[in-house]
Amino acid sequence: MWIFRNSNSVLVSNELFNFAAMLTTRIAIRYVLGLRKFSTTQILSLLALLGIFLGSMAMVVVLSAFNGFEGLLKEIYHHQDPDLKISSRRGKTFELEPQVLNELKNIEGIAAVFQTISDKASLQYGEGQMVVEIIGIENGFEKFSRLDTLVRNGEFLVKSGEVSLGLVTEPVRNALQISLRNEFELLKISYPKRKKILKLGTSKIYNQLNLRPTGFVQMDDQRVFLPIEDARQLMDKAKGLSYLEIFLKNSDAEDAIKSRIFKLLGNDFVVKNETEQHEDLFKILKIEKLFVFLALGFIILISSFNLFVSNSMMVIDKKKDLFTLQALGMQANDIQNIIRISGWLITFLGLVPGLLFGYGICVIQKIYGIVPLGMTSTIIQAYPIEIQGFDFIIISVWVLLIGFIAALNPAAKARALIVSKI
């Protein structure tokens, strides 16, 4: 017979305290291992464990998929966009003095600065016609831009001697059925003249430019890249630009370079890095990820109701055992800990396998791509996956917190039951 504590004791030795803690844990483990018996209490406990397991696994998989899409978009935009983009706060176009532009190019850490002008225009090829965004780029842009890695057919070339050339994106190519082999058909770009003094209905109210296609860029936007000189002539804008594209020598110095640019240009300009250029899209992704986390977390919260009920029924089911332990000298706090630890163990046994299974599914999907996107015209064929340790931490904290709260009330009832008998 074990005698744990006497009600008249004032001090409890460390050895006795550790022994009591170890014994309460072992009794709790025995109660949890009793789940193999199919009583109502055990069935509810198994359902709670299964709910926590499936919820944890689903959260790992879904959050990793969101991380994968975010990482994929960042990789795509990294090749499409410059390291920094400067635009005006007050209008679509702006002008810079040559001296200011030179000072900007001489900022330490900047590899190159390119002027760009863009606007909407009408593009015709053969019998097809559509509205596209024309982007005029400076000579040498291809040496620093990462767009050349997205050219699937042809080459990144917009000028050859005195001949004007153009690159089109894949959506434009598919819509107009553009072919690089057809040397007799050109890209015909029309842009409204700034002074429409002629009669409407005649083609003379438009400036027109013919370009030979040289390549196709893998982008979702409907764009045409052409020399900036031709774009200025087409748009009747001898001066002005839409934005400046800046490429850095080292991205680690990005914040310092942005500060120097602000000091040079003032607050009338906006300087955005790669992520800020698509800030709204990434915000939407993060909000969607948050709502998915809350939805799956709510499912786990509902599953914890089974844990609460099973722990409450365990108090009733093990009532005789608890009185026996109390008669042997175990105090009410120790009996309370037995019920509390039992609930925590069920939570832990559901959480850990859920995290491991979710991690395994993510690794298999990342290596083999067993779940396809179901779309034939995408850059990737399977759902992207990116595993982040922070997701595992936040999932564990959420699940353990729910399990901790669900076990509090049944444990308090067990304590009250023993106290009422003293």
C-alpha positions in Angstrom: 0.0 0.0 0.0 1.3 3.4 -0.9 0.8 6.3 1.4 1.4 9.6 -0.6 0.7 12.5 1.7 -0.8 13.1 5.1 -3.3 16.0 5.4 -1.3 17.1 8.5 2.0 17.3 6.6 3.6 20.6 5.9 6.6 19.7 3.8 6.8 17.0 1.1 10.1 15.6 0.1 11.3 15.9 -3.5 11.5 12.1 -3.8 7.9 11.7 -2.7 6.7 14.5 -5.0 8.5 13.0 -8.0 7.1 9.6 -7.2 3.6 11.0 -7.1 4.0 12.8 -10.4 5.4 9.7 -12.1 2.6 7.6 -10.7 -0.1 10.0 -11.9 1.4 10.0 -15.3 1.6 6.2 -15.5 -2.0 5.9 -14.4 -3.1 8.4 -17.0 -1.2 6.4 -19.7 -2.9 3.3 -18.6 -6.3 5.0 -18.9 -5.4 6.2 -22.4 -4.1 2.7 -23.4 -7.5 1.4 -22.4 -8.8 3.0 -25.6 -8.6 -0.4 -27.2 -11.8 -1.3 -25.2 -14.9 -0.3 -27.1 -16.9 1.5 -24.4 -18.6 4.8 -25.0 -15.8 6.7 -23.3 -13.1 5.0 -25.4 -15.1 5.5 -28.7 -15.4 9.3 -28.0 -11.7 9.5 -27.1 -10.8 7.7 -30.4 -13.0 10.1 -32.3 -11.4 13.1 -30.7 -7.9 11.6 -31.4 -8.9 10.9 -35.0 -10.3 14.5 -35.4 -7.1 16.0 -34.1 -5.0 13.7 -36.3 -6.9 14.5 -39.5 -7.1 18.2 -38.7 -3.4 18.5 -38.0 -2.5 16.6 -41.2 -4.9 18.7 -43.3 -3.5 22.0 -41.9 0.1 20.9 -42.7 -0.8 20.0 -46.3 -3.0 23.0 -47.1 -0.7 25.6 -45.5 2.3 24.0 -47.4 0.3 24.3 -50.6 -0.3 28.0 -50.0 3.4 28.4 -49.2 4.1 26.7 -52.5 1.9 29.0 -54.5 3.4 32.0 -52.8 6.9 30.8 -53.5 6.0 30.0 -57.1 4.6 33.5 -57.7 7.7 35.1 -56.1 9.9 33.0 -58.4 7.9 33.9 -61.5 7.8 37.6 -60.7 11.5 37.6 -59.9 12.2 36.8 -63.5 9.6 39.2 -64.8 10.2 42.3 -62.7 13.2 44.5 -61.8 14.7 44.5 -58.3 13.3 48.0 -57.8 10.7 50.0 -59.8 10.3 53.8 -59.5 7.0 55.4 -60.5 5.3 58.7 -59.9 2.6 59.3 -57.3 1.0 62.0 -59.3 0.4 60.6 -62.8 1.1 57.9 -65.3 4.3 59.5 -66.6 7.0 61.7 -65.3 10.3 63.3 -66.3 13.7 63.4 -64.7 16.5 65.8 -65.4 19.6 64.1 -67.0 21.7 65.2 -64.0 19.3 63.5 -61.5 19.2 60.4 -63.7 23.0 60.2 -63.7 23.1 60.6 -59.9 20.7 57.8 -59.6 22.8 55.5 -61.8 25.9 56.3 -59.7 24.3 55.2 -56.4 26.5 52.5 -54.9 25.0 49.0 -55.3 23.0 49.8 -58.4 24.0 47.8 -61.5 21.8 49.5 -64.1 18.9 51.9 -64.5 16.5 51.7 -67.5 13.8 54.0 -68.6 10.5 52.4 -69.6 7.4 53.8 -71.2 4.1 51.8 -71.5 0.5 52.2 -72.4 -2.4 50.4 -74.0 -2.6 50.0 -77.8 -4.3 48.0 -80.5 -2.4 45.1 -82.0 -3.3 43.4 -85.2 -1.8 40.3 -86.7 -3.4 38.7 -89.8 -7.1 38.8 -89.3 -6.9 39.0 -85.5 -6.9 42.1 -83.3 -6.7 42.7 -79.6 -5.7 45.4 -77.0 -2.3 44.9 -75.5 0.1 46.7 -73.2 3.1 48.0 -75.2 6.3 48.4 -73.3 9.2 50.4 -74.7 12.6 49.3 -73.3 16.0 50.8 -73.7 19.0 49.2 -75.5 21.0 46.9 -73.2 17.9 46.0 -71.1 18.3 42.4 -72.1 21.8 42.2 -70.5 20.4 42.8 -67.0 16.8 41.7 -67.2 15.8 38.2 -66.2 13.1 38.1 -68.9 15.4 36.2 -71.3 14.9 33.1 -69.0 11.2 33.2 -69.8 11.6 33.2 -73.6 10.3 29.9 -74.8 10.6 30.4 -78.6 12.9 32.7 -80.5 15.2 35.1 -78.7 15.1 38.2 -76.6 15.7 40.9 -79.2 13.9 44.1 -79.9 16.5 45.9 -82.2 18.7 44.7 -85.0 20.5 47.5 -86.6 17.8 49.9 -87.9 15.1 47.2 -87.9 12.5 47.3 -85.1 11.6 44.0 -83.6 9.2 43.0 -80.9 8.6 40.3 -78.3 5.1 39.2 -77.4 3.8 37.2 -74.4 2.2 33.8 -74.7 -1.4 35.0 -74.3 -1.0 37.4 -77.2 0.7 34.6 -79.3 -2.2 32.2 -78.6 -4.9 34.7 -79.2 -3.6 35.9 -82.6 -1.8 32.7 -83.7 1.5 34.5 -84.2 4.2 32.5 -86.0 7.9 33.2 -86.2 8.1 31.3 -89.4 5.7 33.6 -91.3 8.0 36.3 -92.6 5.3 38.0 -94.6 3.1 38.9 -91.6 4.1 41.6 -89.2 2.8 42.9 -85.9 0.7 46.1 -86.6 0.4 48.4 -83.6 -2.0 51.3 -83.6 -2.1 54.1 -81.0 -4.4 57.2 -81.0 -2.8 60.4 -82.0 -2.6 63.0 -79.3 -4.3 65.6 -81.6 -7.3 64.1 -83.4 -7.9 66.9 -85.9 -8.9 64.5 -88.7 -12.3 63.0 -89.3 -13.3 60.0 -87.2 -13.5 56.7 -89.0 -10.3 57.1 -90.9 -7.1 55.3 -90.0 -5.1 58.6 -90.0 -6.3 59.3 -86.4 -3.9 56.5 -85.3 -0.1 56.3 -85.3 0.9 52.9 -86.7 4.0 50.8 -86.3 5.0 47.5 -87.8 7.2 45.1 -86.0 8.6 41.7 -86.7 8.1 39.2 -83.9 11.3 37.6 -82.6 10.2 35.6 -79.6 7.5 34.6 -77.1 7.7 35.4 -73.4 6.1 33.0 -70.8 3.9 35.6 -69.0 0.3 35.8 -68.2 0.0 39.5 -69.1 -0.9 40.6 -72.7 2.2 42.6 -73.5 4.4 43.5 -76.5 8.0 44.6 -75.9 9.6 47.0 -78.4 12.4 49.7 -78.6 11.7 52.8 -76.4 12.4 55.0 -79.4 9.6 53.4 -81.4 7.3 53.5 -78.5 7.9 57.2 -78.0 7.3 57.9 -81.7 4.1 55.8 -81.7 2.8 57.6 -78.6 3.9 61.1 -79.6 5.9 61.4 -76.4 9.4 62.7 -77.1 10.0 62.9 -73.3 8.7 61.3 -70.2 8.6 57.8 -69.0 6.2 55.5 -67.1 8.7 54.1 -64.7 12.4 53.4 -64.0 13.6 49.8 -63.7 16.5 49.3 -61.4 18.7 46.2 -61.1 21.0 45.8 -58.1 24.4 44.3 -57.7 23.4 42.7 -54.4 19.8 42.4 -53.1 21.1 42.5 -49.5 21.6 46.2 -49.8 18.1 46.8 -51.1 16.8 48.8 -48.1 19.8 51.1 -48.0 19.5 51.8 -51.7 15.8 52.6 -51.4 16.6 55.1 -48.7 19.2 56.8 -50.9 16.7 56.9 -53.8 14.1 58.6 -51.6 16.6 61.2 -50.5 17.5 61.9 -54.1 14.0 61.9 -55.7 11.8 63.0 -52.8 8.3 61.9 -51.7 6.8 62.5 -55.1 8.0 59.0 -56.3 7.2 55.5 -55.3 10.0 52.9 -55.0 8.8 49.3 -54.8 10.8 46.0 -54.5 9.7 42.7 -56.1 7.2 41.9 -53.5 5.7 45.4 -53.2 5.1 45.5 -57.0 2.5 42.8 -56.4 1.6 43.7 -52.9 -2.2 43.2 -53.3 -1.8 39.7 -54.7 0.5 38.6 -51.8 -1.9 40.2 -49.3 -4.8 38.2 -50.7 -2.7 35.0 -50.5 -1.9 35.6 -46.8 -5.5 36.4 -46.0 -6.7 33.2 -47.7 -4.1 31.2 -45.8 -5.3 32.8 -42.5 -8.9 31.9 -43.2 -8.0 28.4 -44.2 -6.1 28.0 -41.0 -9.0 29.4 -39.0 -11.5 27.0 -40.8 -9.4 23.9 -40.1 -8.6 25.1 -36.6 -12.4 25.4 -36.0 -12.8 21.8 -37.1 -10.1 20.8 -34.6 -12.0 22.9 -32.0 -15.2 20.9 -32.7 -13.2 17.7 -32.4 -12.0 18.8 -29.0 -15.7 18.7 -27.8 -15.4 14.9 -28.1 -12.3 15.2 -26.0 -14.2 17.2 -23.4 -17.1 14.7 -23.3 -14.8 11.7 -23.2 -12.8 13.1 -20.3 -16.0 14.0 -18.5 -17.3 10.4 -19.0 -13.9 9.1 -17.9 -14.4 10.7 -14.5 -17.7 8.9 -14.2 -16.4 5.6 -15.6 -13.3 5.6 -13.3 -15.1 6.9 -10.3 -14.5 3.8 -8.2 -10.8 3.8 -9.2 -10.4 7.4 -8.2 -12.0 6.8 -4.8 -9.6 3.8 -4.3 -6.6 6.0 -5.2 -7.9 8.6 -2.7 -8.2 6.0 0.0 -4.6 5.0 -0.6 -3.6 8.5 0.2 -3.5 10.3 -3.2 -4.6 13.9 -2.9 -7.3 15.6 -4.9 -4.7 17.5 -7.0 -3.0 14.3 -8.0 -6.3 12.8 -9.2 -7.1 16.0 -11.0 -3.8 15.7 -12.8 -4.6 12.1 -13.9 -7.6 13.3 -15.8 -5.8 16.3 -17.2 -2.8 14.3 -18.4 -5.1 11.8 -20.0 -6.7 14.6 -22.1 -3.3 16.0 -23.0 -2.0 12.5 -24.0 -4.9 12.0 -26.4 -4.2 15.5 -27.9 -0.5 14.7 -28.2 -1.2 11.3 -29.8 -3.4 12.9 -32.4 -1.1 15.9 -33.1 2.3 14.2 -33.6 1.2 11.5 -36.1 -0.9 14.2 -37.9 2.1 16.4 -38.3 4.3 13.5 -39.4 1.7 12.2 -42.0 1.2 15.7 -43.3 4.9 16.2 -43.7 5.2 12.9 -45.5 2.4 13.8 -47.9 4.1 17.1 -48.6 7.4 15.5 -49.3 5.8 12.9 -51.7 3.9 15.7 -53.5 7.0 17.8 -53.8 9.2 15.0 -55.2 6.7 13.1 -57.4 3.8 15.6 -58.0 1.1 13.0 -57.6 -1.7 15.6 -57.4 -1.9 17.5 -60.7 -3.3 21.0 -61.1 -5.6 19.7 -63.9 -4.5 22.5 -66.3 -2.5 22.0 -69.5 -1.4 25.6 -70.1 0.4 26.2 -66.8 4.1 26.6 -66.0 3.9 23.7 -63.5 1.8 20.6 -63.8 1.4 19.7 -60.1 0.5 21.6 -57.0 3.6 23.3 -55.6 4.6 22.6 -52.0 6.8 24.5 -49.7 7.3 23.2 -46.1 7.9 25.9 -43.5 8.7 25.2 -39.9 6.7 28.1 -38.6 3.5 26.3 -39.8 4.3 23.3 -37.6 4.9 25.5 -34.6 1.6 27.5 -35.0 -0.4 24.3 -35.6 1.2 22.6 -32.5 0.5 25.6 -30.3 -3.2 25.8 -31.5 -3.9 22.1 -31.1 -2.1 21.8 -27.7 -3.9 24.9 -26.4 -7.3 23.4 -27.4 -6.4 20.1 -25.8 -5.3 21.9 -22.6 -8.5 23.9 -22.4 -10.7 20.8 -23.1 -9.1 18.9 -20.2 -9.5 21.6 -17.6 -13.2 21.3 -16.7 -13.3 17.4 -16.5 -10.2 17.5 -14.3 -11.8 20.1 -12.1 -14.9 17.9 -11.8 -12.7 14.9 -10.7 -11.1 17.1 -8.0 -14.4 18.3 -6.8 -15.7 14.7 -6.6 -12.8 13.7 -4.4 -13.0 16.8 -2.2 -16.7 16.3 -1.6 -15.9 12.8 -0.1 -13.3 14.1 2.3 
